[in-house]
Amino acid sequence: MLLYNRGYYASIDGVNPSGVVLCTSTINFTQLSSRNEAYNLDMVLYDPQYYLCSIDKAACGSTFSKIISYPWISVSPPKTSPVIKKLQKANTQHSNSSRNILIPKTDQEVTDCIDLCFKAQKKIGVTHLIVPTPLAVAREDQFSEQLRWLNLAQSLKSDYIEPFLATIALSDETLLNCSFEENLMLQTILDHAAVMQHIDGYYIVIERDAVTSQITEMNVARALLELSYNLGYHQEKEVIINFADVFGLVCLAVGATAFGSGYRVKERRLCLDDFIERTGGTALPRYYSSSLIGDFYSERDLERIVELKLFRYISNDIITSQSQSLINALENKVKVKTIEPWKETRSNVATAAKHRVNCISEQANLVMKCQTIEERLNLVFTWIQDAEAHMGYLKSRLKDNPLREDGRHLSVWRNAIESFMESNEIIL
């Protein structure tokens, strides 16, 4: 099932995800506590995002301020000279510069941190409790500090009735240039997961140095598949994959329970550069095509596809109430700029966002309707093969003036699935 990543933008009006994920980096604790949002959904999660504690407080001042507003985050006291106080009052970023996040050291400090985090999650009304852990940044550390945090959560199990989800937060540096079979850190995670009886499931995120929202690294894709398969399919634990965007559909096919995504970049991927404060930039509507498994500008991209007489490439897309008018216009060769909700104007993204969530949610439902892992894999593998073939032809026709979406992720996904099936002796 699809979980919609929500934060400052809390509303789910007009969309039908199976659940939501609220995130620390998107809203401060005071604002979140004052909300009366009651999500009547299958799954409501709150991601503490403890893995962001090393974020650059100078470059990412707004996000840093949100993170340190939460009660389980310990910070050094601010400096108090009159001059500094005056600067801090006028400049939030300067206020941040005098404060540092204090990482718990002792077992008791870690346990207290987790307990405070659990108490805050319960107040929000979550269905599961996510056990926070730091980001794993080096393979050679063997996930040892993160395992210490997860094991310490056991002492709190009797205090809560909600299922415990263990955070597995990995930097892509722990996965790149190392295959799944040779990655001893991943093997360590799987070995320990088999004996942690107090853990009911896993919440998995990959921090990536990425230029695209889609997974485009073979070893990252393979790691997500193997974690979903071993923890979800074999151990029968709940597995939630977040910030892997539409690759979550493939994870669903091999054993994951749910995946998180959305429309905005920070709802779709976890990249530290996304938290750097910048000015400028223009948000234009992008249409998500379920057939091409990609996002296309509503005018400049889709109209060129129609001009090539290749409307059939998107005519079989999942049609939502938000996309019906756009598809009708394209079919009848009507200019998209006459369709107000899809006109390429700044910040005109509300309809595109709702369409994307509803479309991917329907794709997730189609995957979960399949009865066996072979049926699920065959479905997503066929989607990917067809999309790869069509995107390849589009790129060859438009190589001098390419589309916004280049489909580079599709061959990576196909190769990752083929490698996964061969390693696990799955035959379609």
C-alpha positions in Angstrom: 0.0 0.0 0.0 1.0 3.6 -0.6 1.7 5.9 2.3 1.6 9.6 1.6 4.5 11.6 3.0 2.9 14.5 4.9 4.3 17.3 7.1 3.6 21.0 6.9 1.1 20.1 4.2 -1.2 17.9 6.3 -4.2 17.6 4.1 -5.1 14.4 2.2 -8.3 15.8 0.6 -8.9 14.5 -2.8 -6.4 11.6 -2.5 -6.8 8.0 -1.4 -3.6 6.7 0.1 -3.8 3.8 2.5 -1.8 5.7 5.1 0.4 8.7 5.8 3.9 9.4 7.1 4.6 12.6 9.1 8.2 13.7 9.2 10.2 15.7 11.7 12.0 17.8 9.0 8.8 19.3 7.7 7.1 20.8 10.7 8.2 21.8 14.2 6.9 20.2 17.3 4.7 23.1 18.5 2.9 23.3 15.2 2.4 19.5 15.0 1.1 19.3 18.6 -1.5 22.0 17.9 -3.0 20.2 15.0 -6.2 18.2 15.3 -5.6 16.0 12.2 -7.2 12.6 12.7 -6.3 10.3 9.8 -8.8 7.5 9.5 -6.4 5.3 7.5 -4.9 1.8 7.7 -1.4 3.1 8.8 -0.3 6.4 10.4 3.4 6.7 11.0 5.6 9.4 12.5 9.2 9.3 11.3 11.5 10.8 14.0 14.2 11.2 11.3 17.0 10.9 13.9 19.2 10.0 11.0 19.2 13.7 10.1 20.9 14.8 13.3 24.2 15.4 11.4 22.5 17.9 9.0 24.5 21.0 8.3 22.9 23.6 10.7 24.4 26.5 8.7 23.2 25.5 5.3 19.9 23.9 6.5 18.9 26.3 9.2 15.1 25.9 8.8 15.2 22.1 8.9 17.7 22.2 11.8 15.3 24.4 13.8 12.5 22.0 13.3 14.5 19.0 14.3 15.8 20.5 17.6 12.2 21.5 18.5 11.4 17.9 19.4 11.6 16.7 23.0 13.8 13.6 22.3 16.5 15.8 20.7 19.0 17.1 23.2 20.8 20.3 22.3 23.6 22.3 23.9 22.3 25.5 25.6 22.5 28.7 23.5 25.2 31.3 24.2 23.8 34.1 26.3 25.9 37.2 25.8 23.8 40.4 25.2 25.3 40.8 21.6 24.5 37.2 20.7 21.0 37.4 22.2 20.3 40.4 20.0 21.6 38.6 16.9 19.6 35.5 17.8 16.4 37.4 18.1 16.8 38.9 14.7 18.2 35.9 12.9 17.1 32.3 13.5 20.1 31.0 11.6 22.5 32.8 14.0 20.5 31.3 16.9 21.2 27.8 15.4 24.9 28.5 15.0 25.4 28.5 18.8 23.6 25.2 19.4 24.5 21.6 18.7 22.6 18.3 18.8 23.9 16.2 21.6 24.0 12.5 20.7 23.1 10.1 23.5 26.1 8.1 24.7 25.1 5.8 27.5 22.5 3.0 27.3 20.3 4.9 29.7 20.5 8.1 27.6 19.6 6.2 24.5 16.7 4.5 26.2 15.4 7.8 27.6 15.7 9.3 24.0 13.7 6.4 22.5 11.0 6.6 25.3 10.5 10.4 24.8 10.2 9.7 21.1 7.6 7.0 21.6 5.6 9.3 23.9 5.5 12.0 21.3 4.5 9.6 18.6 1.6 8.3 20.7 0.2 11.8 21.2 0.0 12.2 17.4 -2.1 9.1 17.2 0.2 6.7 15.2 -0.7 3.1 14.5 3.0 1.9 14.9 6.0 3.3 16.9 9.1 3.9 14.9 12.3 3.2 16.9 14.8 6.0 16.0 18.4 5.2 15.1 21.3 7.3 13.8 22.3 7.1 10.1 24.6 4.3 9.1 27.4 5.9 7.1 30.2 3.3 6.9 29.9 -0.4 6.0 32.9 -1.3 8.3 30.9 -0.2 11.4 28.6 -3.2 10.7 25.5 -1.3 11.9 26.7 -1.9 15.4 25.5 1.5 17.0 22.1 1.2 15.3 21.7 -2.4 16.7 22.5 -1.1 20.2 19.6 1.4 19.9 17.3 -1.3 18.6 18.2 -3.7 21.3 17.7 -1.1 24.0 14.2 -0.5 22.8 13.3 -4.0 24.1 13.1 -2.7 27.7 10.2 -0.4 26.6 8.1 -3.1 24.9 5.8 -3.8 27.8 5.0 0.0 28.1 3.3 0.2 24.7 0.7 -1.7 22.8 1.7 -0.4 19.3 3.9 -2.5 17.1 7.6 -1.5 17.0 9.1 -0.6 13.7 12.9 -0.6 13.7 14.5 2.2 11.6 17.1 1.0 9.1 18.6 4.3 7.8 21.5 3.7 5.4 23.7 6.2 3.5 24.1 5.0 0.0 27.8 5.1 0.7 27.3 1.8 2.6 25.8 0.2 -0.5 27.6 1.6 -3.6 30.5 -0.3 -5.0 29.5 -3.4 -3.1 27.1 -6.1 -4.2 24.5 -7.5 -1.8 26.3 -10.8 -1.6 29.5 -9.1 -0.5 28.0 -6.5 1.8 28.7 -7.9 5.3 26.8 -5.0 6.9 23.5 -6.1 5.2 24.2 -9.7 6.2 24.7 -8.5 9.8 21.4 -6.6 9.7 19.5 -9.7 8.5 21.2 -12.0 11.0 20.2 -9.8 13.9 16.7 -9.2 12.6 16.0 -12.9 12.8 16.5 -12.9 16.6 15.0 -9.5 17.7 11.6 -10.7 18.8 10.6 -7.3 20.2 10.7 -5.8 16.7 7.5 -6.2 14.7 8.7 -4.6 11.5 11.2 -2.4 9.8 11.1 1.2 8.5 13.8 1.5 5.8 15.2 4.6 4.2 18.3 5.2 2.0 20.0 8.6 2.1 21.2 9.3 -1.4 23.5 11.7 -3.1 21.0 11.8 -6.0 20.2 13.9 -9.0 16.9 12.1 -9.6 14.1 11.1 -7.3 14.1 7.6 -8.7 16.5 4.8 -7.7 19.2 4.7 -10.3 22.0 2.7 -8.5 22.0 -1.0 -9.0 23.3 -1.9 -5.6 20.8 0.4 -3.8 17.9 -1.2 -5.8 19.1 -4.7 -5.1 19.6 -4.0 -1.3 16.0 -2.7 -1.1 14.7 -5.8 -2.8 16.7 -8.2 -0.6 15.7 -6.4 2.6 12.0 -6.4 1.5 12.2 -10.1 0.6 14.1 -11.4 3.6 12.4 -9.3 6.3 8.9 -9.1 4.7 8.4 -12.3 2.7 10.6 -14.8 4.7 10.4 -13.4 8.2 6.8 -12.2 7.7 7.5 -8.8 9.4 6.0 -5.5 8.3 8.4 -3.7 6.0 7.9 0.0 5.1 10.2 1.5 2.4 10.3 5.2 2.4 11.9 7.8 0.0 12.5 5.3 -2.8 9.6 6.8 -4.7 8.0 4.5 -7.3 10.6 1.7 -6.8 8.4 1.0 -3.7 6.1 -0.8 -6.1 8.8 -3.3 -6.9 9.6 -3.7 -3.2 5.8 -4.4 -2.6 6.1 -7.2 -5.2 8.8 -9.0 -3.2 7.6 -8.7 0.3 7.3 -5.1 1.5 4.1 -4.1 3.3 4.0 -0.4 2.2 6.0 2.4 0.8 6.1 6.1 1.1 6.1 8.8 -1.6 4.3 11.9 -2.7 4.7 14.7 -5.3 7.3 17.2 -4.0 11.0 16.2 -4.2 11.4 15.9 -0.4 8.4 13.6 -0.3 10.0 11.3 -2.8 13.6 11.0 -1.9 16.0 11.5 1.0 18.9 13.7 -0.1 20.6 16.0 2.3 21.2 18.7 -0.4 17.4 19.0 -0.6 17.4 20.6 2.9 19.8 23.4 1.9 18.0 26.7 1.9 17.8 28.2 -1.6 15.9 31.0 -3.3 14.3 30.9 -6.7 13.1 27.8 -8.5 9.7 27.2 -10.2 7.3 24.4 -9.4 5.5 23.4 -12.6 2.9 20.7 -13.0 4.3 17.3 -14.0 2.1 14.4 -15.1 2.9 11.0 -13.7 2.4 8.3 -16.3 1.8 4.8 -15.0 2.6 3.3 -18.3 6.0 5.1 -18.8 6.7 5.1 -15.0 7.9 8.7 -15.2 7.0 12.3 -14.7 6.5 14.7 -17.6 5.8 18.4 -17.9 2.2 18.8 -18.8 2.7 21.0 -21.9 6.3 20.9 -23.2 6.7 17.1 -22.8 3.2 15.6 -23.3 2.4 17.7 -26.4 5.6 16.5 -28.1 4.7 12.9 -27.4 1.3 13.6 -29.1 3.1 15.3 -32.0 5.1 12.1 -32.6 1.8 10.3 -32.9 2.6 8.3 -29.8 -0.4 9.2 -27.7 -1.0 5.5 -27.3 2.0 5.4 -25.0 0.0 7.2 -22.4 -3.6 6.4 -23.4 -3.4 3.2 -21.3 -2.4 5.1 -18.2 -4.4 4.7 -15.0 -6.9 7.6 -15.4 -7.8 9.6 -12.3 -10.4 12.2 -11.8 -7.6 14.7 -11.8 -6.1 13.5 -15.1 -9.3 12.9 -17.2 -9.5 16.4 -18.6 -5.8 16.4 -19.6 -6.0 13.0 -21.3 -9.1 14.1 -23.2 -7.4 17.3 -24.3 -4.3 15.4 -25.6 -6.4 12.8 -27.4 -8.3 15.6 -29.2 -5.1 17.6 -29.8 -6.3 20.5 -27.7 -3.6 22.7 -26.2 -2.9 21.8 -22.6 -2.7 25.5 -21.7 -6.4 25.7 -22.1 -6.8 23.1 -19.3 -6.4 25.4 -16.2 -5.4 22.8 -13.6 -2.6 21.5 -15.9 -1.4 24.7 -17.4 2.3 25.2 -17.0 2.3 28.1 -14.6 4.2 28.6 -11.4 3.0 26.6 -8.4 0.0 25.2 -10.3 0.7 21.7 -9.0 -2.3 20.8 -6.8 -4.0 18.7 -9.4 -0.8 17.1 -10.6 0.1 16.2 -7.0 -3.3 14.6 -6.4 -3.2 12.7 -9.6 0.2 11.3 -8.8 -0.8 10.0 -5.4 -4.0 8.5 -6.6 -2.4 6.9 -9.6 0.5 5.3 -7.6 -2.0 4.2 -5.0 -4.0 2.4 -7.6 -0.8 0.8 -9.0 0.0 -0.4 -5.4 -3.5 -1.9 -5.1 -3.0 -3.8 -8.4 0.3 -5.3 -7.1 -1.3 -6.3 -3.8 -4.2 -8.0 -5.5 -1.8 -10.6 -6.9 -1.8 -13.8 -4.8 1.8 -15.0 -5.2 5.2 -13.4 -5.3 5.6 -14.7 -8.8 2.4 -13.0 -10.0 3.4 -9.7 -8.3 6.9 -9.8 -9.9 5.5 -10.7 -13.3 3.2 -7.7 -13.1 5.8 -5.1 -12.2 8.5 -6.6 -14.4 6.1 -6.3 -17.4 5.4 -2.7 -16.5 9.1 -1.9 -16.4 9.9 -3.8 -19.6 7.2 -2.0 -21.6 8.1 1.4 -20.1 11.8 0.9 -20.9 11.0 0.0 -24.5 8.7 3.0 -25.0 11.1 5.4 -23.3 14.0 4.2 -25.4 12.1 4.9 -28.6 11.0 8.4 -27.3 14.6 9.2 -26.5 15.7 8.2 -30.0 13.1 10.4 -31.6 13.8 13.4 -29.3 17.5 13.2 -28.8 18.1 16.7 -30.0 15.5 18.1 -27.6 15.0 15.5 -24.9 12.0 15.2 -22.6 12.3 16.2 -18.9 12.1 12.5 -18.0 14.8 10.3 -19.4 13.8 6.9 -17.9 17.3 6.1 -16.9 16.0 4.2 -13.8 14.1 1.6 -15.8 17.1 -0.4 -17.0 18.5 -0.3 -13.5 15.2 -1.7 -12.1 15.0 -4.4 -14.7 18.6 -5.5 -14.1 18.0 -5.5 -10.3 14.9 -7.6 -10.6 16.7 -10.1 -12.9 19.6 -10.3 -10.5 17.3 -10.7 -7.5 15.3 -13.5 -9.2 18.4 -15.4 -10.2 20.0 -15.1 -6.8 16.7 -16.3 -5.1 15.8 -18.9 -7.7 12.5 -17.3 -8.6 11.2 -18.3 -12.0 8.4 -16.4 -13.8 
